[in-house]
Amino acid sequence: MSDHSETTSRSRSGSWTRSRGETITRTGTGRTGVVEAGYAWTRRVSGRASRLVRAVAGWLRETVEPLGWFLLAVLVLAIPAAFALGWTEAAVVAIVAALLVLMSLVFLIGGTDIDMRLVLERDRVVAGTDAHAALHLTNTSHRLSLPCVVDVPVGDGLVEVRVPLLLGRAVHVEPLTIGARRRGVVQIGPMTIARGDPIGILRREVAWPQVEQLYIHPATVSVPRFSAGYIKDIDGNPSRQIVDADLAFHAVREYLPGDSHRHVHWKATARTGTLMVRQYEESRRSRLGVVLDLVRSNYADDEEFELAVSAATSLALQGVREGRDVLLAVSAEQPESTRGRVMSVRTLPTLSPVALLDAAATIEAHTNALTLEEAVGLTGQSHPDLSILYAVTGSLTPLARARRAAFAAPKGVLAVVTRCERGAQPGYRPFAEFSIMTVGALVDVRYLMARGAAA
């Protein structure tokens, strides 16, 4: 037989006809073919052996705990000592170590047929409170499920939940309490199910991909309605202030000397027989700006910075609830390579109270953040239509820098530098071009605003 395939063949009549292709295989019977076959077989066996060794090494690395490695080391040393030197003590130690390892293997028998579901009672809480959750565990098989441990990562911490023995299709609910002491966004999960012996020789873990986000909002206080910062604007919203000329009609009143004849309501005049004029609701707009200083060196400690975050959030939150146009800006971190050449501020969403509080939970102080006066100046350039601006900073900010920050605000804008110092006496000092408000505790914001500090 030839060593190549042909696509045509000769018919009996002597002509060539087409046929289906064929594959011809030649098997070598010489010494070279035997060596090549043996080499290929050796490669296959060595590859399988190496994969098996890697799998066993990976299983040992993931399963054996430090105590387990110690017992294996004892076995490796005690068995040769017992046979070579005839030490009875070494034989006893080897037997005890082997029994412990074998007994720990019993706790790993069987799969993990547990379904987990973490349910947060509330995914948004206030700093200083506790968040409550429930871990629902279900044995999805008909077999008995041995006790295990569920590790629940909470931020940088870890919560261990011990699951008892579960019958087939049994459900177990474990309540969890998560301390929300500090403001921030905490990631809960991914969880792991760990099974192992009580001594801690072997341990096997199975990852569970569920991840939840817990928003820890800054503490805030309700602030009285702002009495300043309104600018008359016919494109604004109607207010309760009654004026003689505007767009939103309110009522009619009797004519007084000095009233414009253009606002005479002739139908009411004809009906009453007395000259009547129109009254209007004054249209106002108020664009509130709050700039938070993020330079770490301007605050005495972390608690003072948290006070500043709470004060700034309380002021902006009140503006959002009043329906004002609110701008909450923070000084962005400046890399050393671009410091002095590139300046930027970050504005937080203020479309709703929830969006504002979620964004405030992510605020962090920086060493190389934009200075307060630079942040106020850049905010004023980007939003020159502000009517009132609060610049919130710490107790270590010099008065000269606070004055420069106030002067950096756009012309005609009411600037209030809010200085936060824990334990300080609350106060309000008006100057010619700006004002300084001192806040010693969060409740001072409500107290100062109630006294009309913004007026």
Secondary structure, 3 states (H helix, E strand, C coil): CCCCCCCEEECCCCCEEECCCCCCCCCCCCHHHHHHHHHHHHHHHHHHHHHHHHHHHHHHHHHECHHHHHHHHHHHHHHHHHHHCCCHHHHHHHHHHHHHHHHHHHCCCCCCCEEEEEEECCCEEECCEEEEEEEEEEECCCCCECCEEEEEEECCEEEEEEECCECCCCEEEEEEEEEECCCEEEEECCEEEEEECCCCCEEEEEEECCCEEEEEECCCCCCCCCCCCCEEEEEEEEEEEEECCCCEEEEEEECCCCCCHHHECHHHHHHHCCCEEEEEEEEEECEEEEEECCEHHHCCCHHHHHHHHHHHHHHHHHHHHCCCEEEEEEECECCCCCCCCCCCEEEECCCCHHHHHHHHCCCCCECCECCHHHHHHHHHHHCCCCCEEEEEEECCCCHHHHHHHHHCCCCCCEEEEEEECCCCCCEEEECCCCEEEEECCCHHHHHHHHCCCCC
